Amino acid sequence: MSFLLPLKFALKNLSANKARTALTLVGIVIGITSVILISASGQGVKQFVLGQVDSFGSDSIQIEPKVPTSKNGDVGSTANNVQITTLKIEDAEATLKLANIKSFYAGSIGQALGSYGNTNKKIMLFGASEGAPAIDSGLKLRDGRFYSRAEDDSLAQVTVIGPEVEETFFGRGEGVGKEIRIKGKKFRVIGVLEGRGTVGFINFDSMAYIPIKTLQKKILGVDHILFFTVKMKDGSLTEDTVNDIRFLLRDRHDIEDEDKEDFSVVSMKEAAEMIKDVFNSINILLLALTSVSLIVGGVGIMNVMYVSVVERTFEIGLRKALGASSSSILKQFLTEAVIITFLGGLIGIILGFLISALASYAFTLLGYDLQFQVTWDGVLLATGFSIMVGVLFGFYPAYRASKLSPMEAIRRN
């Protein structure tokens, strides 16, 4: 009963001041919704990126060019407008001599105008060696076949296209066996990929795979590659294999000082750990920034509670004159603050779920396999923080109300 009475008074006062209660709720709702969305989007993006890394398997290692003067921070084929052209297909082939390497595929990217009849389309060209489907599990054929090592070596003008390219030029299921022109050269379509959507902001469904040597010699006019990926026989030997690859490439590139390496070697396992650490740090920072909105909401609660205490001074004095204890007055006003924050938290959580679901649906329509994941950790964090804000910011006004003497309170009126 000692709890029900303050609760009854609190609910009665809040219902009697609906507009004020609603305005106070808004700040809490915005803060809680923000916490839920930040948590859900952070988890969703992290899982999305990790999913792309996992498609290569934890037993894979990626090698890319790196500007020698940079340490391990600036990794990539270009930095400071300097292009690194020292990574070759021969480097990838040489790794097959290492005891723990099972297979590899080298890759490069270009762009060219594709045409069929009167239809023209800018196509992203992915030059890859024949081992790509064995390493990249996301690369699956719907129709036809992938090209062979012999076709790659002979600079064959064949292509495996994404479903969007097929639809644009031929219509669904009509691509295999047809010929399209890429940069004015005829390429025979030998396969069509299953829909994959957008990965790492690249739409694979509108891409055409061609043999990497064909891309190098007949389209781009280069002899270097952007990366190559190797598959290990034993994934438990990742660290040793990474070192073996580094020593092999340093020897092939005549590099003695490791700071002068013009390549980077990163295992998918290591990449996944780095991604997790980065996203966890970003989420903590964003949640810390978002919590400011909850603090602002808490200040709003404190102001409203002060106004309520002033308006109800006579009521407080009368209740105390009739025998109400200071603790019951404290409980009543504190209960009001907790109810406001709890309701705000509940509404914020519901809105967080709804907006997360809508955002996931929107990304699906755009071709991204990105799902905003509302976790119990995020919900508990939001709920706990909202109640804590209510207690902290509601306590002082409630305490002031409980300390008013009956005569002073009645006299003020």
C-alpha positions as CSV (number, residue, x, y, z in Angstrom):
1,M,0.0,0.0,0.0
2,S,2.9,2.4,0.7
3,F,3.8,2.1,-2.9
4,L,0.3,2.3,-4.4
5,L,-0.7,5.6,-2.8
6,P,2.2,7.6,-4.3
7,L,1.6,5.9,-7.6
8,K,-2.1,6.9,-7.5
9,F,-1.3,10.5,-6.7
10,A,1.5,10.6,-9.4
11,L,-0.8,9.2,-12.1
12,K,-3.6,11.6,-11.1
13,N,-1.3,14.6,-11.4
14,L,0.2,13.5,-14.7
15,S,-3.2,12.9,-16.3
16,A,-4.4,16.3,-15.0
17,N,-1.5,18.0,-16.9
18,K,-1.6,16.1,-20.2
19,A,0.0,18.8,-22.3
20,R,2.9,19.3,-19.9
21,T,3.4,15.5,-19.6
22,A,3.4,15.0,-23.3
23,L,6.0,17.8,-23.9
24,T,8.2,16.3,-21.2
25,L,7.9,12.9,-22.8
26,V,9.2,14.2,-26.2
27,G,12.7,14.8,-25.0
28,I,13.0,11.3,-23.4
29,V,11.4,9.7,-26.5
30,I,13.8,11.3,-28.9
31,G,16.8,10.3,-26.7
32,I,15.7,6.7,-26.3
33,T,14.8,6.3,-30.0
34,S,18.3,7.7,-30.9
35,V,20.0,5.2,-28.6
36,I,18.0,2.3,-30.1
37,L,18.7,3.5,-33.7
38,I,22.4,4.1,-33.1
39,S,22.8,0.7,-31.5
40,A,20.8,-1.1,-34.2
41,S,22.5,0.6,-37.1
42,G,25.9,0.0,-35.6
43,Q,25.2,-3.7,-35.2
44,G,23.6,-3.9,-38.7
45,V,26.5,-2.2,-40.5
46,K,29.1,-4.3,-38.5
47,Q,27.3,-7.5,-39.4
48,F,27.0,-6.4,-43.0
49,V,30.7,-5.7,-43.4
50,L,31.7,-8.8,-41.5
51,G,29.3,-10.8,-43.7
52,Q,31.3,-9.6,-46.8
53,V,34.5,-10.6,-45.1
54,D,33.1,-14.0,-44.1
55,S,32.2,-14.7,-47.8
56,F,35.9,-15.2,-48.4
57,G,36.2,-17.5,-45.4
58,S,38.5,-17.3,-42.3
59,D,41.1,-19.3,-44.2
60,S,41.7,-16.6,-46.7
61,I,44.4,-13.9,-46.9
62,Q,44.3,-10.8,-49.0
63,I,47.3,-9.1,-50.6
64,E,47.1,-5.5,-51.9
65,P,49.5,-2.8,-53.0
66,K,50.7,-0.3,-50.4
67,V,52.6,2.9,-50.6
68,P,56.0,2.0,-49.2
69,T,56.5,5.2,-47.3
70,S,53.3,4.6,-45.3
71,K,53.3,2.3,-42.4
72,N,50.4,0.0,-42.0
73,G,47.9,2.8,-41.9
74,D,47.6,3.7,-45.6
75,V,46.8,0.5,-47.4
76,G,45.6,0.5,-50.9
77,S,46.7,0.8,-54.5
78,T,46.9,4.6,-54.4
79,A,47.7,7.1,-51.7
80,N,48.7,10.8,-52.1
81,N,48.0,10.5,-55.8
82,V,50.8,7.8,-56.1
83,Q,49.7,4.6,-57.9
84,I,51.6,1.4,-57.0
85,T,52.0,-0.9,-59.9
86,T,54.4,-3.5,-58.5
87,L,51.9,-6.2,-57.7
88,K,51.7,-8.7,-60.5
89,I,49.8,-11.9,-61.4
90,E,53.2,-13.7,-61.2
91,D,53.4,-12.7,-57.5
92,A,50.1,-14.5,-56.9
93,E,51.2,-17.6,-58.8
94,A,54.4,-17.7,-56.8
95,T,52.5,-18.2,-53.6
96,L,51.3,-21.6,-54.8
97,K,54.8,-22.8,-54.0
98,L,54.2,-22.2,-50.3
99,A,53.3,-25.3,-48.3
100,N,50.0,-24.0,-46.9
101,I,48.5,-22.3,-50.0
102,K,45.8,-24.2,-51.8
103,S,44.6,-21.7,-54.4
104,F,44.4,-18.1,-55.4
105,Y,42.7,-15.6,-57.5
106,A,44.0,-12.2,-58.7
107,G,41.7,-9.3,-59.4
108,S,41.5,-5.9,-61.0
109,I,38.7,-3.5,-61.8
110,G,37.9,-1.3,-64.8
111,Q,34.9,0.3,-66.5
112,A,33.9,0.4,-70.2
113,L,30.9,1.0,-72.4
114,G,29.0,-2.2,-73.2
115,S,26.5,-2.5,-76.0
116,Y,24.1,-5.0,-77.7
117,G,22.2,-3.8,-80.7
118,N,21.0,-0.3,-80.0
119,T,21.3,-0.7,-76.2
120,N,24.3,0.8,-74.4
121,K,25.3,0.6,-70.8
122,K,28.3,1.5,-68.7
123,I,29.6,-1.7,-67.2
124,M,31.9,-2.2,-64.2
125,L,34.4,-4.8,-65.3
126,F,35.8,-7.2,-62.8
127,G,38.9,-8.9,-64.1
128,A,39.5,-12.1,-62.1
129,S,41.5,-15.2,-62.6
130,E,39.6,-18.5,-62.9
131,G,39.9,-19.4,-59.2
132,A,37.5,-16.6,-58.1
133,P,34.4,-18.8,-57.5
134,A,36.4,-21.3,-55.3
135,I,37.5,-18.5,-52.9
136,D,34.6,-16.0,-53.0
137,S,31.6,-18.0,-51.8
138,G,29.3,-15.1,-52.8
139,L,30.2,-15.6,-56.5
140,K,27.6,-18.1,-57.7
141,L,26.4,-19.0,-61.2
142,R,22.8,-19.1,-62.2
143,D,23.3,-20.1,-65.8
144,G,26.3,-21.3,-67.9
145,R,29.8,-21.6,-66.6
146,F,32.8,-19.6,-65.4
147,Y,35.8,-19.3,-67.7
148,S,38.9,-21.6,-67.5
149,R,42.6,-21.1,-66.9
150,A,43.2,-21.8,-70.6
151,E,40.8,-19.0,-71.6
152,D,42.5,-16.6,-69.2
153,D,45.9,-17.5,-70.5
154,S,44.8,-17.2,-74.2
155,L,43.2,-13.7,-73.6
156,A,39.8,-15.1,-74.6
157,Q,37.0,-12.6,-75.0
158,V,34.5,-14.2,-72.8
159,T,32.4,-12.8,-69.9
160,V,30.2,-13.9,-67.0
161,I,27.6,-11.1,-66.4
162,G,25.4,-10.1,-63.5
163,P,21.6,-10.4,-63.8
164,E,21.1,-6.7,-64.2
165,V,23.4,-6.6,-67.2
166,E,21.5,-9.6,-68.7
167,E,18.2,-7.9,-68.2
168,T,19.4,-4.7,-69.8
169,F,20.7,-6.3,-72.9
170,F,18.7,-9.6,-73.4
171,G,16.0,-10.2,-70.8
172,R,16.1,-12.7,-68.0
173,G,17.4,-16.2,-69.0
174,E,18.4,-15.1,-72.5
175,G,22.1,-14.1,-72.0
176,V,24.2,-17.2,-72.3
177,G,25.6,-17.7,-75.9
178,K,24.9,-14.1,-76.9
179,E,27.7,-11.6,-77.7
180,I,28.1,-8.1,-76.3
181,R,30.6,-5.4,-77.3
182,I,32.9,-4.1,-74.6
183,K,35.1,-1.2,-75.6
184,G,34.3,-2.1,-79.2
185,K,35.4,-5.7,-78.8
186,K,33.1,-8.7,-79.0
187,F,32.7,-10.8,-75.8
188,R,30.7,-14.0,-75.7
189,V,28.5,-14.4,-72.7
190,I,29.3,-17.9,-71.2
191,G,27.6,-17.5,-67.8
192,V,25.1,-15.4,-65.7
193,L,25.6,-14.9,-62.0
194,E,23.0,-15.3,-59.3
195,G,21.7,-12.0,-57.8
196,R,24.1,-10.8,-55.1
197,G,23.1,-7.2,-54.6
198,T,25.4,-4.5,-53.4
199,V,28.5,-5.5,-51.5
200,G,30.8,-2.8,-50.1
201,F,28.8,-0.2,-52.1
202,I,29.6,-2.1,-55.4
203,N,26.6,-3.5,-57.2
204,F,27.8,-6.9,-58.3
205,D,24.5,-7.5,-60.3
206,S,25.5,-4.8,-62.8
207,M,29.0,-6.1,-63.2
208,A,30.7,-8.3,-65.8
209,Y,33.5,-10.7,-64.9
210,I,36.2,-11.2,-67.6
211,P,39.5,-13.1,-67.5
212,I,42.0,-10.8,-65.7
213,K,44.7,-11.1,-68.4
214,T,42.1,-10.1,-71.0
215,L,41.2,-7.1,-68.9
216,Q,44.8,-6.1,-68.5
217,K,45.9,-6.5,-72.2
218,K,42.9,-5.7,-74.2
219,I,40.9,-3.2,-72.1
220,L,43.2,-1.4,-69.6
221,G,46.6,-1.8,-71.2
222,V,48.4,-2.5,-67.8
223,D,50.3,-5.4,-66.3
224,H,49.6,-4.9,-62.6
225,I,46.7,-6.1,-60.4
226,L,44.8,-4.4,-57.6
227,F,44.8,-7.4,-55.3
228,F,45.0,-11.2,-55.0
229,T,43.5,-13.5,-52.5
230,V,44.8,-16.9,-51.4
231,K,43.1,-19.8,-49.8
232,M,45.0,-21.7,-47.1
233,K,45.0,-25.5,-46.6
234,D,45.1,-25.1,-42.8
235,G,43.5,-22.0,-41.3
236,S,45.1,-22.6,-38.0
237,L,48.5,-21.6,-39.5
238,T,47.4,-18.1,-40.5
239,E,50.1,-16.2,-38.8
240,D,52.9,-18.3,-40.2
241,T,51.4,-18.2,-43.7
242,V,51.1,-14.4,-43.6
243,N,54.8,-14.2,-42.7
244,D,55.7,-16.7,-45.4
245,I,53.8,-14.6,-48.0
246,R,55.5,-11.4,-46.8
247,F,59.0,-12.9,-47.0
248,L,58.2,-14.3,-50.5
249,L,57.0,-11.0,-51.8
250,R,59.8,-9.1,-50.2
251,D,62.3,-11.4,-52.0
252,R,60.4,-11.1,-55.3
253,H,60.3,-7.2,-55.0
254,D,63.9,-6.9,-53.8
255,I,62.9,-5.4,-50.5
256,E,65.0,-5.7,-47.4
257,D,63.5,-3.2,-45.0
258,E,60.0,-4.1,-43.9
259,D,59.0,-0.4,-43.7
260,K,59.6,-0.2,-47.5
261,E,57.1,-3.0,-48.3
262,D,55.0,-2.1,-51.3
263,F,52.3,-4.5,-50.4
264,S,50.1,-5.4,-47.4
265,V,49.1,-8.9,-46.3
266,V,46.0,-9.1,-44.2
267,S,44.2,-12.3,-43.2
268,M,40.4,-12.3,-43.2
269,K,40.5,-13.3,-39.5
270,E,42.6,-10.3,-38.7
271,A,40.4,-8.0,-40.9
272,A,37.3,-9.2,-39.1
273,E,38.9,-8.5,-35.7
274,M,39.9,-5.0,-36.9
275,I,36.4,-4.3,-38.1
276,K,34.9,-5.4,-34.8
277,D,37.2,-3.2,-32.9
278,V,36.6,-0.2,-35.1
279,F,32.8,-0.5,-35.0
280,N,32.7,-1.1,-31.3
281,S,34.7,2.1,-30.7
282,I,32.5,4.1,-33.1
283,N,29.3,2.7,-31.4
284,I,30.6,3.7,-27.9
285,L,31.4,7.2,-29.2
286,L,28.0,7.6,-30.9
287,L,26.1,6.3,-27.9
288,A,28.0,8.7,-25.7
289,L,27.1,11.6,-28.0
290,T,23.5,10.4,-28.2
291,S,23.2,10.2,-24.4
292,V,23.4,14.0,-24.4
293,S,19.9,14.2,-25.7
294,L,18.7,12.1,-22.8
295,I,20.5,14.4,-20.4
296,V,18.7,17.3,-22.0
297,G,15.4,15.4,-21.6
298,G,16.4,14.9,-17.9
299,V,16.8,18.6,-17.4
300,G,13.4,19.1,-18.9
301,I,12.0,16.6,-16.3
302,M,13.7,18.5,-13.5
303,N,12.3,21.9,-14.7
304,V,8.8,20.4,-15.0
305,M,9.1,18.9,-11.5
306,Y,10.1,22.2,-10.1
307,V,7.1,23.9,-11.7
308,S,4.9,21.1,-10.3
309,V,6.3,21.6,-6.8
310,V,5.6,25.3,-6.9
311,E,2.1,24.9,-8.3
312,R,1.2,22.2,-5.7
313,T,2.8,23.9,-2.6
314,F,-0.6,24.2,-0.9
315,E,-1.4,20.6,-1.6
316,I,1.9,19.5,-0.2
317,G,1.3,21.5,3.0
318,L,-2.2,20.3,3.4
319,R,-1.2,16.7,3.0
320,K,1.6,17.0,5.5
321,A,-0.8,18.8,7.9
322,L,-3.1,15.8,7.6
323,G,-0.3,13.4,8.6
324,A,1.5,12.6,5.3
325,S,5.2,11.9,5.9
326,S,8.1,13.5,4.1
327,S,9.0,10.1,2.6
328,S,5.5,9.7,1.0
329,I,5.8,13.2,-0.6
330,L,9.3,12.2,-1.9
331,K,8.0,9.0,-3.3
332,Q,5.0,10.7,-5.0
333,F,7.1,13.2,-6.9
334,L,9.9,10.7,-7.6
335,T,7.3,8.3,-8.9
336,E,6.1,11.0,-11.3
337,A,9.6,11.4,-12.7
338,V,10.1,7.7,-13.1
339,I,6.7,7.2,-14.8
340,I,7.5,9.9,-17.3
341,T,10.9,8.5,-18.2
342,F,9.6,4.9,-18.2
343,L,6.8,5.9,-20.6
344,G,9.2,7.9,-22.7
345,G,11.6,4.9,-22.8
346,L,8.8,2.5,-23.8
347,I,7.6,4.8,-26.6
348,G,11.2,5.3,-27.7
349,I,11.9,1.6,-27.8
350,I,8.8,1.0,-29.9
351,L,9.7,3.8,-32.3
352,G,13.3,2.4,-32.4
353,F,12.0,-1.0,-33.5
354,L,9.6,0.5,-36.1
355,I,12.2,2.9,-37.6
356,S,14.8,0.1,-37.6
357,A,12.4,-2.2,-39.5
358,L,11.6,0.6,-42.0
359,A,15.3,1.4,-42.5
360,S,16.1,-2.3,-43.1
361,Y,13.3,-2.5,-45.6
362,A,14.5,0.6,-47.4
363,F,18.0,-0.7,-47.7
364,T,16.6,-4.0,-49.1
365,L,14.8,-2.1,-51.8
366,L,18.0,-0.4,-52.7
367,G,19.8,-3.7,-53.1
368,Y,21.8,-3.7,-49.8
369,D,21.6,-6.7,-47.5
370,L,21.8,-4.4,-44.5
371,Q,19.5,-5.2,-41.5
372,F,19.2,-2.8,-38.6
373,Q,19.5,-5.2,-35.6
374,V,17.9,-4.1,-32.4
375,T,19.6,-6.0,-29.7
376,W,18.6,-6.7,-26.1
377,D,21.7,-4.9,-25.0
378,G,20.5,-1.8,-26.7
379,V,17.0,-2.1,-25.3
380,L,18.3,-2.7,-21.7
381,L,20.8,0.2,-22.1
382,A,18.0,2.5,-23.3
383,T,15.6,1.4,-20.6
384,G,18.1,1.5,-17.8
385,F,19.4,4.9,-18.9
386,S,15.9,6.4,-19.1
387,I,15.0,5.3,-15.6
388,M,18.3,6.5,-14.3
389,V,17.7,9.9,-15.8
390,G,14.2,10.1,-14.2
391,V,15.6,9.2,-10.8
392,L,18.6,11.5,-11.0
393,F,16.8,14.6,-12.3
394,G,13.6,14.0,-10.4
395,F,15.2,13.4,-7.1
396,Y,16.1,17.0,-6.1
397,P,12.7,18.6,-6.9
398,A,11.1,15.7,-5.0
399,Y,13.4,16.1,-2.1
400,R,12.7,19.9,-1.9
401,A,9.0,19.1,-1.9
402,S,9.3,16.6,0.9
403,K,11.1,19.1,3.1
404,L,8.5,21.8,2.9
405,S,6.9,22.4,6.4
406,P,3.1,22.3,6.5
407,M,2.7,25.9,7.8
408,E,5.2,27.3,5.3
409,A,3.5,25.5,2.4
410,I,0.0,26.7,3.4
411,R,1.3,30.2,4.0
412,R,2.8,30.4,0.5
413,N,-0.5,29.8,-1.1
